[in-house]
Amino acid sequence: MATTTALRPKQRARAAHSFAKPRRSPLLTALTGLILIYSLVPLAWLLINSTKSQESLLSSFGLWFGDGFSLFSNIKDTFTYNDGIFLRWFANTLLYVVVGAGGATILAVMGGYALAKFDFPGKKGVFAVVLGAVAVPGTALAVPTFLMFSKMGITDTPWAVIIPSLISPFGLYLMWTFATDAIPTELMEAAKVDGASELRTFFQVCLPMLAPGIVTVLLFSMVATWNNYFLPLIMLKDPDWYPLTVGLNSWSQQALTAGGDVIFNLVITGSLLTILPLIAAFLLLQRFWQSGLSAGSVKE
């Protein structure tokens, strides 16, 4: 018994040392390095090749610079090619993101808050439907959505892209779980005792606590809408309503048509310009979405 008691302080010391200085795993470090390389090499390729002219692009090594530095001329040509259609596609993408992703975030916040803090008949059924909707890929619903919208007469309009973007089952589920842990029920009851209405309790008491989750849902919805390709491809025929994804692909397909312009350098430069807003958004809102993703992972 004395020996066991004497060993306990040593065990506590080893445990404290393990928390103060975590063990290093060479295998985990190697895997992390491979993932980092896998993530950064495409970005490096995009950045390097956006500095090349069309001729240099086809005659030089992909992961090294070619003769001359054509980045600024490529950017200028991208903005001015075909009467500046790239700027129109950029504005269309912003429209789809602001209205679609912004609306999806608002609906997810309100729905997740209500599902987390209010009891009503059929709540378990709603939970099952949300989980099922998360498991269904968006591409599986694109063709049925097109057939429905074609009968409604709204294909080849911005609404054909915006309306499906308003529905985010994953965002709803994320806000549901986040609101469950982030908002103490006692705080809501105290606000009601002080005479606050449901709307005032939501906007003044609960909404500030949901900020990390809101930013996380907003970023996921924004990325999904910004990178959306298949839905606009089948919904839109007018190039004036294309988003950047479909527009840049149409530029790339020109090389396969008889007499079409080969402008791979503009496609690569346009792709680089397309991802810059996403990178800036993630960097500026990093602390919010990281805390939003980690919410509920640690129990006190």
SULPE-V842838 format. One record per residue. N is the residue number from 0. RES is the residue in one small letter. PSI is psi in radians with two decimals (999 if undefined). NEAR is the number of other C-alpha atoms within 8 Angstrom. Layout:
{{N RES PSI NEAR} {N RES PSI NEAR}}
//
This chain:
{{0 m -0.71 4} {1 a -0.65 5} {2 t -0.72 6} {3 t -0.73 7} {4 t -0.62 8} {5 a -0.47 8} {6 l -0.38 8} {7 r -0.77 8} {8 p -0.65 8} {9 k -0.70 8} {10 q -0.70 8} {11 r -0.67 8} {12 a -0.74 8} {13 r -0.69 8} {14 a -0.75 8} {15 a -0.66 8} {16 h -0.65 8} {17 s -0.59 9} {18 f -0.67 7} {19 a -0.61 6} {20 k 1.57 6} {21 p 2.61 6} {22 r 2.57 5} {23 r 2.35 5} {24 s 1.97 6} {25 p -0.66 6} {26 l -0.79 6} {27 l -0.67 7} {28 t -0.72 9} {29 a -0.74 8} {30 l -0.70 8} {31 t -0.68 8} {32 g -0.69 8} {33 l -0.71 8} {34 i -0.68 8} {35 l -0.77 8} {36 i -0.76 8} {37 y -0.58 8} {38 s -0.61 8} {39 l -0.49 8} {40 v -0.78 8} {41 p -0.65 8} {42 l -0.73 8} {43 a -0.73 9} {44 w -0.74 10} {45 l -0.76 12} {46 l -0.76 9} {47 i -0.80 12} {48 n -0.29 14} {49 s -0.19 15} {50 t 0.02 13} {51 k 2.64 17} {52 s 3.01 12} {53 q -0.72 9} {54 e -0.78 7} {55 s -0.49 10} {56 l -0.63 12} {57 l -0.17 6} {58 s 0.05 6} {59 s 2.89 9} {60 f 2.43 7} {61 g -0.56 9} {62 l 0.45 8} {63 w 2.74 8} {64 f 2.63 11} {65 g -2.87 11} {66 d 2.18 6} {67 g 2.93 6} {68 f 1.82 8} {69 s 0.34 10} {70 l -0.88 10} {71 f -0.64 7} {72 s -0.60 7} {73 n -0.72 14} {74 i -0.76 11} {75 k -0.79 8} {76 d -0.60 9} {77 t -0.74 12} {78 f -0.44 10} {79 t -0.23 10} {80 y 2.42 9} {81 n 0.87 5} {82 d 0.56 5} {83 g 0.60 10} {84 i -0.43 11} {85 f -0.70 13} {86 l -0.62 8} {87 r -0.74 10} {88 w -0.66 14} {89 f -0.74 10} {90 a -0.68 8} {91 n -0.76 12} {92 t -0.73 12} {93 l -0.71 8} {94 l -0.82 9} {95 y -0.62 14} {96 v -0.80 12} {97 v -0.85 9} {98 v -0.83 9} {99 g -1.02 16} {100 a -0.67 15} {101 g -0.77 13} {102 g -0.68 10} {103 a -0.66 14} {104 t -0.77 15} {105 i -0.80 8} {106 l -0.69 11} {107 a -0.68 15} {108 v -0.86 12} {109 m -0.76 8} {110 g -0.75 10} {111 g -0.68 15} {112 y -0.79 12} {113 a -0.72 8} {114 l -0.51 10} {115 a -0.58 10} {116 k 0.00 9} {117 f 2.49 6} {118 d 2.38 6} {119 f 2.75 5} {120 p 2.41 4} {121 g 0.21 6} {122 k -0.68 9} {123 k -0.62 6} {124 g -0.68 7} {125 v -0.71 8} {126 f -0.74 8} {127 a -0.68 8} {128 v -0.73 8} {129 v -0.79 12} {130 l -0.70 10} {131 g -0.67 8} {132 a -0.59 8} {133 v -0.60 9} {134 a -0.25 6} {135 v 2.13 7} {136 p 2.58 7} {137 g -0.55 6} {138 t -0.47 8} {139 a -0.41 7} {140 l -0.09 8} {141 a -0.81 10} {142 v -0.82 8} {143 p -0.64 7} {144 t -0.70 8} {145 f -0.77 11} {146 l -0.68 8} {147 m -0.77 8} {148 f -0.55 11} {149 s -0.63 9} {150 k -0.51 6} {151 m -0.23 6} {152 g 0.48 6} {153 i 0.20 9} {154 t 2.77 11} {155 d 0.53 10} {156 t 2.80 10} {157 p -0.49 8} {158 w -0.47 8} {159 a -0.40 14} {160 v -0.63 13} {161 i -0.79 11} {162 i -0.85 9} {163 p -0.47 8} {164 s -0.30 11} {165 l -0.29 13} {166 i 2.04 8} {167 s 1.54 11} {168 p -0.69 11} {169 f -0.71 8} {170 g -0.68 13} {171 l -0.78 14} {172 y -0.71 12} {173 l -0.76 11} {174 m -0.57 15} {175 w -0.93 14} {176 t -0.63 11} {177 f -0.78 13} {178 a -0.55 13} {179 t -0.69 11} {180 d -0.47 9} {181 a -0.44 9} {182 i 1.94 11} {183 p 2.34 8} {184 t -0.57 7} {185 e -0.61 6} {186 l -0.69 8} {187 m -0.70 12} {188 e -0.65 8} {189 a -0.65 8} {190 a -0.67 11} {191 k -0.64 11} {192 v -0.60 7} {193 d 0.00 6} {194 g 0.16 6} {195 a 2.42 9} {196 s 3.03 7} {197 e -0.74 7} {198 l -0.74 6} {199 r -0.66 9} {200 t -0.71 13} {201 f -0.85 9} {202 f -0.63 9} {203 q -0.46 8} {204 v -0.88 11} {205 c -0.68 11} {206 l -0.73 9} {207 p -0.56 8} {208 m -0.36 9} {209 l 0.05 12} {210 a -0.82 9} {211 p -0.73 12} {212 g -0.66 15} {213 i -0.79 12} {214 v -0.69 12} {215 t -0.83 13} {216 v -0.70 13} {217 l -0.75 11} {218 l -0.76 11} {219 f -0.74 9} {220 s -0.69 14} {221 m -0.78 11} {222 v -0.75 9} {223 a -0.71 8} {224 t -0.70 12} {225 w -0.68 10} {226 n 0.07 7} {227 n 2.22 9} {228 y -0.89 8} {229 f -0.74 8} {230 l -0.88 10} {231 p -0.52 13} {232 l -0.72 9} {233 i -0.31 8} {234 m -0.54 12} {235 l 2.35 13} {236 k -0.44 8} {237 d 2.05 7} {238 p -0.39 7} {239 d -0.28 7} {240 w 0.08 13} {241 y 2.52 14} {242 p 3.11 11} {243 l -0.66 12} {244 t -0.85 11} {245 v -0.66 11} {246 g -0.80 12} {247 l -0.61 11} {248 n -0.63 9} {249 s -0.63 8} {250 w -0.74 11} {251 s -0.62 11} {252 q -0.24 8} {253 q -0.51 10} {254 a -0.32 11} {255 l -0.09 6} {256 t 2.66 7} {257 a 2.15 5} {258 g 0.14 4} {259 g 2.64 8} {260 d 2.38 6} {261 v 1.83 7} {262 i 0.87 10} {263 f -0.54 9} {264 n -0.61 13} {265 l -0.59 12} {266 v -0.78 12} {267 i -0.77 11} {268 t -0.73 14} {269 g -0.64 12} {270 s -0.70 10} {271 l -0.79 11} {272 l -0.50 8} {273 t -0.66 9} {274 i -0.25 8} {275 l -0.76 8} {276 p -0.63 8} {277 l -0.75 9} {278 i -0.75 8} {279 a -0.70 8} {280 a -0.74 9} {281 f -0.68 9} {282 l -0.72 7} {283 l -0.56 6} {284 l 0.41 9} {285 q -0.81 8} {286 r -0.46 6} {287 f -0.86 12} {288 w -0.45 13} {289 q -0.75 10} {290 s -0.55 10} {291 g -0.68 13} {292 l -0.55 8} {293 s -0.05 8} {294 a 2.33 10} {295 g -0.09 8} {296 s -0.36 5} {297 v 2.16 6} {298 k 2.35 4} {299 e 999 2}}
//
